[in-house]
Amino acid sequence: MTAEPGQDSRGETRSRAEAGLEKELPRHHQASFGWALSCCRGDEAEAADVLQDAYLKLLDGRARFEGRSSLRTFLFGVIRRTAQERRRRRRLRWAAAWAAGGDSRAGEDGEDPSHAVLRSEESARVTTALGRLSTRQRQVLHLVFYQNMTIEEAATVMGTSVGTARTHYERGKKRLRGMLAPGEPGP
């Protein structure tokens, strides 16, 4: 049986949003990788794996874009949740290995590869300062400053209310400003 236009291989009707998804993903790839990198604390290999898993979820239908937000906002939400799932699985493997008397370092990925890439003292200082922010503060600042999202869009991606995202945004900016102020000791 061949699928009609707008239908999948099982003959089920696909939404217009799903039909255009495959064409739109490449356009958002660079920004998506940047967001995945942020969700993975700079670990490029982990970010690539997270992004691949997120794309698979989208393309095989486990994550369905229904057009209730922009594709980019939806995509970033899928990436964030995928990174969380991978961290949770890694922690569970580590806990199981530890409980079984295995190596307590099982599941650790070793040194963050982004440290080897840093070229200037200032970028190292900013990266360190960002790493000291809470996860939510770091995420909202990344979405707003690096992905050019509004705080409202960032809230949707993060799965929080706009008020919560706004609070993390303001607190994160204030804390970064304090850590990076001239004359302040390094972060």
Phi, psi and chi 1 to 4 in degrees:
 res  aa     phi    psi   chi1   chi2   chi3   chi4
   1 MET       -  129.3  169.5  179.7  170.6      -
   2 THR   -97.5  145.8   59.6      -      -      -
   3 ALA   -81.9  138.1      -      -      -      -
   4 GLU   -73.3  159.5  -64.9  -67.6  -38.6      -
   5 PRO   -57.5  136.4  -23.1   31.2      -      -
   6 GLY    85.6    1.2      -      -      -      -
   7 GLN  -119.1  152.8  -66.6 -176.6  -23.1      -
   8 ASP   -91.3 -176.3   66.8   11.9      -      -
   9 SER   -63.2  -19.4   60.4      -      -      -
  10 ARG   -91.3    0.8  -63.3  173.9  -54.5 -132.0
  11 GLY    86.6    4.8      -      -      -      -
  12 GLU   -83.3  141.0  -64.8  175.0    5.3      -
  13 THR   -71.1  131.7  -57.0      -      -      -
  14 ARG   -99.8  148.8  -63.6 -174.8  -38.6  174.1
  15 SER   -73.2  157.9   71.4      -      -      -
  16 ARG   -59.3  -36.1 -178.8  173.7  -77.3  159.7
  17 ALA   -62.9  -42.5      -      -      -      -
  18 GLU   -68.6  -37.9  -75.0  177.7  -51.5      -
  19 ALA   -62.8  -35.1      -      -      -      -
  20 GLY   -88.8   -4.7      -      -      -      -
  21 LEU   -59.4  -47.2 -178.4   64.6      -      -
  22 GLU   -62.2  -31.5  -70.5  179.3   34.8      -
  23 LYS   -76.7  -29.2  -67.0  177.8 -175.4  175.9
  24 GLU   -86.8  -26.4  -71.6  -64.9  -46.1      -
  25 LEU   -54.9  -45.8  -78.1  179.2      -      -
  26 PRO   -60.1  -32.5  -23.9   33.2      -      -
  27 ARG   -64.9  -28.4 -159.2  179.2   85.0 -179.7
  28 HIS  -102.1    6.1  -63.8  -74.3      -      -
  29 HIS   -61.2  -47.9  179.4   71.1      -      -
  30 GLN   -62.3  -46.1 -174.2  172.7    3.3      -
  31 ALA   -65.6  -36.4      -      -      -      -
  32 SER   -64.8  -40.4  -63.7      -      -      -
  33 PHE   -66.5  -39.2 -176.9   73.0      -      -
  34 GLY   -59.8  -41.9      -      -      -      -
  35 TRP   -68.5  -42.2  174.9 -122.5      -      -
  36 ALA   -61.4  -39.7      -      -      -      -
  37 LEU   -61.9  -40.6 -160.9   56.3      -      -
  38 SER   -65.8  -43.2  177.2      -      -      -
  39 CYS   -65.9  -22.6  -68.2      -      -      -
  40 CYS  -105.4   19.9  -63.8      -      -      -
  41 ARG    51.2   40.7  -66.4 -175.3  168.9 -104.8
  42 GLY    85.4    0.9      -      -      -      -
  43 ASP   -80.6  104.2 -175.3  -27.4      -      -
  44 GLU   -62.7  -40.8  -69.0 -177.4   21.2      -
  45 ALA   -65.2  -43.8      -      -      -      -
  46 GLU   -65.2  -40.1 -179.3   69.2    9.0      -
  47 ALA   -62.6  -41.2      -      -      -      -
  48 ALA   -63.2  -42.2      -      -      -      -
  49 ASP   -64.7  -42.5  -70.5  -16.2      -      -
  50 VAL   -62.1  -45.1  162.5      -      -      -
  51 LEU   -63.5  -40.9 -166.7   55.6      -      -
  52 GLN   -62.3  -45.2 -178.9  176.9   -2.8      -
  53 ASP   -61.0  -41.0  -71.8   -8.5      -      -
  54 ALA   -64.4  -44.1      -      -      -      -
  55 TYR   -61.0  -41.4  -74.4  166.2      -      -
  56 LEU   -61.6  -41.8  -74.7  172.7      -      -
  57 LYS   -58.9  -40.7  -74.9 -179.7 -178.1  179.3
  58 LEU   -69.5  -44.3  -68.9  166.0      -      -
  59 LEU   -77.5  -26.8  -63.3  174.1      -      -
  60 ASP   -96.4    2.1   70.2   11.0      -      -
  61 GLY    91.8    0.8      -      -      -      -
  62 ARG   -68.4  -28.0  -73.5  179.6  -74.2  154.3
  63 ALA  -119.0  122.3      -      -      -      -
  64 ARG  -114.7  123.5  -59.3 -171.6   74.0  162.0
  65 PHE   -85.1  117.0  177.7   58.6      -      -
  66 GLU  -109.1    7.5  -63.5  174.5   -5.6      -
  67 GLY    78.6   15.1      -      -      -      -
  68 ARG   -78.4  -12.8  -70.2 -178.0  -75.0 -167.6
  69 SER  -142.7 -177.6   63.1      -      -      -
  70 SER   -71.1  155.7   72.0      -      -      -
  71 LEU   -58.6  -41.2  173.0   63.0      -      -
  72 ARG   -62.4  -44.5 -174.0  171.9  170.6 -162.9
  73 THR   -62.2  -45.3  -59.9      -      -      -
  74 PHE   -61.0  -47.6  170.1   75.6      -      -
  75 LEU   -59.4  -44.1  176.7   59.0      -      -
  76 PHE   -65.3  -34.5  -80.0   26.4      -      -
  77 GLY   -64.7  -41.4      -      -      -      -
  78 VAL   -64.0  -41.1  171.6      -      -      -
  79 ILE   -63.6  -45.2  -67.9  167.0      -      -
  80 ARG   -60.9  -46.3 -179.9 -176.9   61.5   83.6
  81 ARG   -66.0  -36.6  -74.8 -173.7  -61.5  -82.7
  82 THR   -64.5  -42.5  -58.0      -      -      -
  83 ALA   -62.5  -41.5      -      -      -      -
  84 GLN   -62.3  -43.5  -72.4  173.5  -28.4      -
  85 GLU   -62.2  -42.7  -69.7  166.5    2.0      -
  86 ARG   -64.9  -40.9  -71.9  180.0   61.9   89.7
  87 ARG   -63.0  -42.7  -93.6 -167.3  -50.8  -82.9
  88 ARG   -62.1  -45.2 -170.0  175.8  -52.8  116.7
  89 ARG   -62.8  -40.7  -78.2 -166.4  -56.1  -93.8
  90 ARG   -63.6  -42.3 -170.2  171.1   42.3 -111.5
  91 ARG   -64.1  -39.9  -79.3 -172.0 -146.0  123.0
  92 LEU   -64.6  -41.3  -70.9  172.7      -      -
  93 ARG   -63.4  -42.3  -78.0 -167.1  -54.8  -91.3
  94 TRP   -62.1  -46.0  179.0   83.9      -      -
  95 ALA   -63.5  -39.6      -      -      -      -
  96 ALA   -65.9  -41.3      -      -      -      -
  97 ALA   -66.1  -41.0      -      -      -      -
  98 TRP   -64.9  -44.5 -175.0   78.9      -      -
  99 ALA   -63.9  -30.5      -      -      -      -
 100 ALA   -85.1    1.9      -      -      -      -
 101 GLY    84.5   16.4      -      -      -      -
 102 GLY   -79.5 -171.0      -      -      -      -
 103 ASP   -63.0  125.8 -178.5    6.8      -      -
 104 SER   -69.3  -11.3   62.5      -      -      -
 105 ARG   -95.2    2.1  -65.4 -177.9   48.2   87.6
 106 ALA   -57.5  133.9      -      -      -      -
 107 GLY    93.3  -12.4      -      -      -      -
 108 GLU   -79.6  143.3  -71.6 -174.9   16.0      -
 109 ASP   -92.8   -0.2  -66.3  -29.1      -      -
 110 GLY    85.8 -159.9      -      -      -      -
 111 GLU   -67.8  143.4 -174.7  179.4   -3.2      -
 112 ASP   -65.6  118.6 -176.2   -2.7      -      -
 113 PRO   -65.9  -19.7   18.4  -25.5      -      -
 114 SER   -66.8  -22.8   66.6      -      -      -
 115 HIS   -63.6  -33.8  -69.2  171.4      -      -
 116 ALA   -71.5  -21.6      -      -      -      -
 117 VAL   -88.1  -23.8  176.9      -      -      -
 118 LEU   -59.3  129.0  -65.0  174.4      -      -
 119 ARG  -106.8  -23.4  -68.4 -167.8  167.9  100.8
 120 SER  -125.9  156.0   72.9      -      -      -
 121 GLU   -63.2  -38.6 -172.5  174.4  -52.6      -
 122 GLU   -66.7  -43.6 -174.4   62.6   26.4      -
 123 SER   -66.6  -34.0   65.4      -      -      -
 124 ALA   -65.1  -39.6      -      -      -      -
 125 ARG   -65.4  -44.2 -166.2  166.5  178.4 -127.9
 126 VAL   -65.4  -44.1  170.4      -      -      -
 127 THR   -61.0  -42.2  -59.9      -      -      -
 128 THR   -63.8  -43.2  -58.7      -      -      -
 129 ALA   -62.7  -43.5      -      -      -      -
 130 LEU   -62.0  -38.1  -76.1  168.8      -      -
 131 GLY   -65.3  -22.8      -      -      -      -
 132 ARG   -86.1  -10.0  -68.5 -175.0   57.9 -156.7
 133 LEU   -74.8  159.8  -64.7  176.7      -      -
 134 SER   -65.4  159.7   73.7      -      -      -
 135 THR   -55.8  -47.0  -59.4      -      -      -
 136 ARG   -64.6  -40.3  -67.3  -65.2  175.8  129.9
 137 GLN   -63.7  -45.4  -71.4  172.7   -5.7      -
 138 ARG   -62.5  -42.4 -170.6  176.6   54.2 -103.4
 139 GLN   -64.6  -47.0  -74.5  179.1  -15.6      -
 140 VAL   -66.6  -38.3   73.5      -      -      -
 141 LEU   -65.3  -40.0  -70.7  174.9      -      -
 142 HIS   -61.9  -47.0  176.7   90.6      -      -
 143 LEU   -63.8  -41.0  -69.6  169.8      -      -
 144 VAL   -74.4  -47.1  170.5      -      -      -
 145 PHE   -86.0  -40.7  -71.0  108.8      -      -
 146 TYR   -92.1  -27.9  -68.8  109.6      -      -
 147 GLN  -106.6    1.7  -57.8  -58.9  -28.0      -
 148 ASN    54.3   39.2  -63.1  -40.1      -      -
 149 MET   -94.3  158.0  -71.3 -172.6  166.3      -
 150 THR   -79.3  166.0   64.4      -      -      -
 151 ILE   -63.6  -34.6  -66.6  174.2      -      -
 152 GLU   -63.7  -43.6  -68.5   77.4   14.7      -
 153 GLU   -66.3  -40.4  -69.8  170.9  -35.9      -
 154 ALA   -61.1  -40.2      -      -      -      -
 155 ALA   -60.5  -41.6      -      -      -      -
 156 THR   -63.3  -45.7  -58.6      -      -      -
 157 VAL   -59.9  -43.1  168.5      -      -      -
 158 MET   -79.4  -11.9  -65.1  167.7   58.3      -
 159 GLY    73.4   33.4      -      -      -      -
 160 THR  -125.9  172.1   64.7      -      -      -
 161 SER   -75.2  161.0   71.1      -      -      -
 162 VAL   -62.4  -39.2  173.9      -      -      -
 163 GLY   -62.5  -41.5      -      -      -      -
 164 THR   -65.7  -44.4  -61.5      -      -      -
 165 ALA   -62.5  -42.1      -      -      -      -
 166 ARG   -62.0  -41.6 -167.2  172.9  -49.3  -78.9
 167 THR   -62.7  -46.6  -61.6      -      -      -
 168 HIS   -63.4  -37.5  -72.4  -62.0      -      -
 169 TYR   -63.0  -50.7  173.5   76.6      -      -
 170 GLU   -65.3  -44.8  -67.0  -59.9  -28.9      -
 171 ARG   -65.2  -39.6  -72.2  178.9 -177.7  169.5
 172 GLY   -63.9  -44.9      -      -      -      -
 173 LYS   -61.7  -44.5  -78.1 -166.3  -31.9 -177.6
 174 LYS   -62.5  -44.1 -177.8  178.0  179.6 -179.0
 175 ARG   -66.7  -41.8 -170.1  154.8  174.9 -129.5
 176 LEU   -62.0  -45.1  -97.5 -179.3      -      -
 177 ARG   -56.1  -44.5 -153.3  174.5  -65.4  127.9
 178 GLY   -65.2  -40.7      -      -      -      -
 179 MET   -71.2  -28.6  -73.7 -171.3  -79.0      -
 180 LEU  -102.1    1.9  -62.1  173.9      -      -
 181 ALA   -61.9  141.2      -      -      -      -
 182 PRO   -58.5  141.5  -17.0   25.1      -      -
 183 GLY    84.4  -10.3      -      -      -      -
 184 GLU   -81.4  145.0  -68.8  -64.5  -43.6      -
 185 PRO   -63.1  153.7   14.1  -19.7      -      -
 186 GLY   -55.6  158.0      -      -      -      -
 187 PRO   -62.4      -   -7.8   11.7      -      -
